[in-house]
């Protein structure tokens, strides 16, 4: 009987190892496939020119990705800047201040927000955020804005990643030992002082990892951003300029331009660029997170 248990244990361990290897191979296969599809344009145009050139004229074989890279960075950073404080304070309220009745209402609402299709956020942004920026906000800063801007895309994207961040932060704060809270209260600290100096400080490595996860999600968002960003292949210089993030570029053009080999290769390079950025960002964050935990 004991031999049978040992065999089952070894079999289960081998099976889980095989599944883990297969999951890692998926990432490798995706990267290799995107590289092979991108090779024609990489063999024709130097990588530095692709990343730094701003001219996007596919029919003239001019493929400058700099506007798309900058558009992606603008939208992602705006969304994180908006969503991070909102989600952080919401999580603190839910774990440190809210009673059960409030939690019973807020948690389902967050689940609903997290489960909504991205196109719903895009429609909401088009009907609400875009007109608000065009008629209410932008006239105070610029002469004219259609509302389809980096700011609109950032606001919509921030609402999309908000439930994810709140859920992660709530789990982090709930895992902090109650003994630490009680010790802080015994020393005369208020709830906010305890949340600030004990709960948040204890959860800093997890907060960092959660933000990285949210950024990775934001970098790849397509439909909602596509509907409100303006889709203009130019480098944005303010919140009220239109932009063209990389996911929107791929979604807008992939189905139509497959008859042009170089254009297809350019779109595959855009996908490869996004893949590499997310991968490197996550690897760097893991290294930084490990150092934070060690310290």
C-alpha positions as CSV (number, residue, x, y, z in Angstrom):
1,X,0.0,0.0,0.0
2,X,2.8,2.4,0.8
3,X,4.5,1.6,-2.5
4,X,1.3,2.5,-4.3
5,X,1.1,5.9,-2.5
6,X,4.7,6.6,-3.4
7,X,4.0,5.8,-7.1
8,X,1.0,8.1,-7.0
9,X,3.0,10.8,-5.4
10,X,5.8,10.6,-8.0
11,X,3.2,10.4,-10.9
12,X,1.4,13.5,-9.6
13,X,4.7,15.4,-9.3
14,X,5.9,14.4,-12.8
15,X,2.5,15.4,-14.3
16,X,2.5,18.8,-12.6
17,X,6.1,19.4,-13.8
18,X,5.1,18.5,-17.3
19,X,2.2,20.9,-17.2
20,X,4.4,23.6,-15.9
21,X,6.9,23.1,-18.7
22,X,4.2,23.1,-21.3
23,X,2.9,26.4,-19.9
24,X,6.4,27.9,-20.1
25,X,6.8,26.6,-23.6
26,X,3.6,28.4,-24.7
27,X,5.4,31.7,-23.9
28,X,8.4,30.6,-25.8
29,X,6.4,29.5,-28.8
30,X,4.5,32.7,-28.9
31,X,7.7,34.8,-28.8
32,X,9.4,32.7,-31.5
33,X,6.3,32.8,-33.7
34,X,6.0,36.6,-33.5
35,X,9.8,37.0,-34.2
36,X,9.6,34.8,-37.3
37,X,6.6,36.8,-38.6
38,X,8.5,40.1,-37.8
39,X,11.7,39.0,-39.5
40,X,11.0,40.5,-43.0
41,X,10.7,44.0,-41.6
42,X,13.6,43.5,-39.2
43,X,15.7,42.4,-42.1
44,X,14.7,45.4,-44.2
45,X,14.6,48.3,-41.6
46,X,17.1,48.6,-38.7
47,X,15.5,48.1,-35.3
48,X,16.6,51.6,-34.1
49,X,14.9,53.2,-37.1
50,X,11.7,51.3,-36.4
51,X,11.6,52.5,-32.8
52,X,12.7,56.1,-33.3
53,X,11.1,57.1,-36.6
54,X,7.7,58.9,-36.4
55,X,6.7,58.5,-40.1
56,X,3.9,55.9,-40.6
57,X,3.2,55.5,-44.3
58,X,2.9,51.8,-45.0
59,X,2.4,52.1,-48.7
60,X,5.8,53.9,-48.9
61,X,7.4,51.3,-46.7
62,X,7.8,53.8,-43.9
63,X,7.1,52.2,-40.6
64,X,7.9,54.4,-37.6
65,X,6.6,53.0,-34.3
66,X,7.6,55.9,-32.1
67,X,4.1,57.5,-32.0
68,X,2.6,54.2,-31.1
69,X,5.1,53.5,-28.3
70,X,4.6,56.9,-26.8
71,X,0.8,56.6,-27.1
72,X,0.9,53.3,-25.2
73,X,3.1,54.8,-22.5
74,X,0.9,57.9,-22.1
75,X,-2.4,55.9,-21.8
76,X,-0.9,53.3,-19.4
77,X,0.7,55.9,-17.1
78,X,-2.4,58.1,-17.0
79,X,-4.6,55.1,-16.1
80,X,-2.2,54.0,-13.3
81,X,-1.9,57.5,-11.9
82,X,-5.7,57.7,-11.6
83,X,-6.4,54.1,-10.5
84,X,-3.7,53.6,-7.9
85,X,-4.8,56.2,-5.3
86,X,-8.4,55.4,-5.8
87,X,-8.0,51.7,-5.4
88,X,-5.6,52.1,-2.5
89,X,-7.9,54.2,-0.4
90,X,-10.9,52.1,-1.4
91,X,-9.1,49.0,-0.2
92,X,-8.1,50.7,3.1
93,X,-11.7,51.8,3.7
94,X,-13.1,48.3,3.0
95,X,-10.6,46.6,5.3
96,X,-10.2,49.1,8.1
97,X,-13.4,51.2,8.2
98,X,-16.3,49.6,6.4
99,X,-19.0,47.5,8.1
100,X,-20.5,44.3,6.8
101,X,-23.4,46.0,5.1
102,X,-21.1,48.3,3.0
103,X,-18.9,45.4,2.1
104,X,-21.9,43.3,0.9
105,X,-22.8,46.1,-1.5
106,X,-19.3,47.1,-2.7
107,X,-17.8,43.7,-3.3
108,X,-20.5,42.6,-5.8
109,X,-20.3,46.0,-7.5
110,X,-16.5,45.5,-8.0
111,X,-17.2,42.0,-9.3
112,X,-19.6,43.4,-11.9
113,X,-17.1,46.0,-13.0
114,X,-14.4,43.4,-13.4
115,X,-16.7,41.1,-15.4
116,X,-18.0,43.7,-17.9
117,X,-16.7,43.3,-21.5
118,X,-14.2,45.9,-22.5
119,X,-16.5,47.2,-25.3
120,X,-19.0,48.3,-22.6
121,X,-16.3,50.5,-21.1
122,X,-15.5,51.8,-24.6
123,X,-19.2,52.7,-25.3
124,X,-19.4,54.4,-21.9
125,X,-16.3,56.4,-22.6
126,X,-17.6,57.5,-26.0
127,X,-21.0,58.6,-24.6
128,X,-19.8,60.1,-21.3
129,X,-16.1,60.8,-21.0
130,X,-15.4,62.1,-24.6
131,X,-18.2,64.7,-24.6
132,X,-17.3,65.8,-21.1
133,X,-13.7,66.4,-22.1
134,X,-14.7,68.1,-25.3
135,X,-17.3,70.5,-23.9
136,X,-16.4,70.9,-20.2
137,X,-12.8,70.2,-19.5
138,X,-10.7,70.9,-22.6
139,X,-12.0,74.5,-23.3
140,X,-10.2,75.6,-20.1
141,X,-6.9,74.4,-21.4
142,X,-6.9,74.3,-25.3
143,X,-8.7,76.0,-28.1
144,X,-10.4,72.9,-29.4
145,X,-10.6,69.2,-28.6
146,X,-12.8,66.5,-30.1
147,X,-12.6,64.6,-26.8
148,X,-10.9,61.6,-28.3
149,X,-7.7,62.0,-26.4
150,X,-5.0,60.3,-24.3
151,X,-6.9,61.6,-21.2
152,X,-10.1,59.9,-22.3
153,X,-8.3,56.6,-22.9
154,X,-6.5,56.9,-19.6
155,X,-9.7,57.5,-17.7
156,X,-11.5,54.5,-19.3
157,X,-8.5,52.3,-18.8
158,X,-8.2,53.3,-15.1
159,X,-11.8,52.3,-14.5
160,X,-11.1,49.0,-16.1
161,X,-8.1,48.2,-13.9
162,X,-9.6,49.6,-10.7
163,X,-11.5,46.4,-9.7
164,X,-8.4,44.3,-10.2
165,X,-6.3,46.6,-8.0
166,X,-8.9,46.9,-5.3
167,X,-9.3,43.1,-5.1
168,X,-5.6,42.6,-4.8
169,X,-5.1,45.3,-2.2
170,X,-8.0,44.0,-0.1
171,X,-6.4,40.5,-0.1
172,X,-3.1,42.0,0.9
173,X,-4.5,44.2,3.7
174,X,-6.6,41.4,5.0
175,X,-3.6,39.1,5.3
176,X,-1.9,41.5,7.7
177,X,-2.0,40.1,11.2
178,X,-4.5,41.5,13.6
179,X,-1.9,41.4,16.3
180,X,0.0,44.2,14.5
181,X,-3.1,46.3,14.4
182,X,-3.9,45.7,18.1
183,X,-0.3,46.6,19.0
184,X,-0.6,49.9,17.0
185,X,-3.9,50.7,18.7
186,X,-2.4,49.9,22.1
187,X,0.3,52.5,21.4
188,X,-2.4,55.2,20.8
189,X,-2.5,55.2,17.0
190,X,-5.7,56.1,15.2
191,X,-7.2,53.9,12.5
192,X,-5.6,56.0,9.7
193,X,-2.2,55.9,11.4
194,X,-2.4,52.2,11.8
195,X,-3.5,51.8,8.1
196,X,-0.7,54.1,7.0
197,X,2.2,52.9,9.2
198,X,1.3,49.3,9.7
199,X,-1.1,47.9,7.1
200,X,0.2,49.7,4.0
201,X,3.8,49.6,5.0
202,X,3.6,45.8,5.7
203,X,2.0,45.3,2.3
204,X,4.4,47.4,0.2
205,X,6.0,44.4,-1.7
206,X,2.5,43.1,-2.6
207,X,1.3,46.6,-3.6
208,X,4.3,46.9,-5.9
209,X,3.5,43.5,-7.5
210,X,-0.2,44.4,-7.9
211,X,0.7,47.6,-9.7
212,X,2.9,45.7,-12.0
213,X,0.1,43.2,-12.8
214,X,-2.3,46.1,-13.4
215,X,0.2,47.8,-15.8
216,X,0.6,44.5,-17.7
217,X,-3.1,44.4,-18.1
218,X,-3.3,48.0,-19.1
219,X,-0.6,47.6,-21.8
220,X,-2.5,45.0,-23.7
221,X,-6.0,46.5,-23.5
222,X,-7.5,47.1,-27.0
223,X,-11.1,47.7,-27.7
224,X,-12.0,50.2,-25.0
225,X,-8.9,52.3,-25.7
226,X,-9.4,52.1,-29.4
227,X,-12.8,53.6,-29.2
228,X,-11.8,56.7,-27.3
229,X,-8.1,57.5,-28.0
230,X,-8.5,59.2,-31.4
231,X,-6.3,56.7,-33.4
232,X,-4.0,59.4,-34.7
233,X,-0.4,58.2,-35.5
234,X,1.3,61.1,-33.9
235,X,3.3,61.6,-30.7
236,X,1.0,63.1,-28.1
237,X,2.3,66.2,-26.3
238,X,-0.5,66.8,-23.8
239,X,-3.5,65.1,-22.2
240,X,-5.8,66.6,-24.9
241,X,-3.9,65.2,-27.9
242,X,-5.1,62.1,-29.7
243,X,-2.9,59.0,-29.6
244,X,-2.6,55.6,-31.2
245,X,-1.5,52.8,-28.7
246,X,0.1,49.6,-30.1
247,X,-2.9,47.3,-29.3
248,X,-5.2,49.7,-31.2
249,X,-2.9,49.7,-34.2
250,X,-3.0,45.9,-34.4
251,X,-6.7,45.6,-33.9
252,X,-7.5,48.3,-36.5
253,X,-5.3,47.1,-39.3
254,X,-4.6,43.4,-38.9
255,X,-7.6,42.0,-40.8
256,X,-7.3,44.5,-43.7
257,X,-3.6,44.6,-44.5
258,X,-2.6,41.0,-44.7
259,X,-2.3,41.2,-48.5
260,X,0.7,43.5,-48.0
261,X,3.6,41.3,-46.7
262,X,5.6,44.1,-45.3
263,X,2.6,45.6,-43.6
264,X,1.7,42.3,-42.0
265,X,5.3,41.9,-40.8
266,X,5.1,45.4,-39.3
267,X,1.9,44.5,-37.4
268,X,3.6,41.3,-36.2
269,X,6.5,43.4,-35.0
270,X,4.1,45.6,-33.1
271,X,2.8,42.5,-31.4
272,X,6.3,41.3,-30.7
273,X,7.3,44.7,-29.2
274,X,4.3,44.6,-26.9
275,X,5.1,41.0,-25.9
276,X,8.8,41.8,-25.1
277,X,7.9,45.0,-23.2
278,X,5.4,43.1,-20.9
279,X,7.8,40.2,-20.5
280,X,10.8,42.4,-19.6
281,X,8.6,44.6,-17.3
282,X,7.5,41.6,-15.4
283,X,11.0,40.1,-15.1
284,X,12.4,43.4,-13.8
285,X,9.5,43.8,-11.3
286,X,10.2,40.3,-10.0
287,X,13.8,41.1,-9.4
288,X,12.9,44.4,-7.7
289,X,10.2,42.7,-5.6
290,X,12.7,40.0,-4.4
291,X,15.1,42.7,-3.3
292,X,12.3,44.5,-1.4
293,X,11.3,41.3,0.3
294,X,14.9,40.6,1.3
295,X,15.4,44.1,2.7
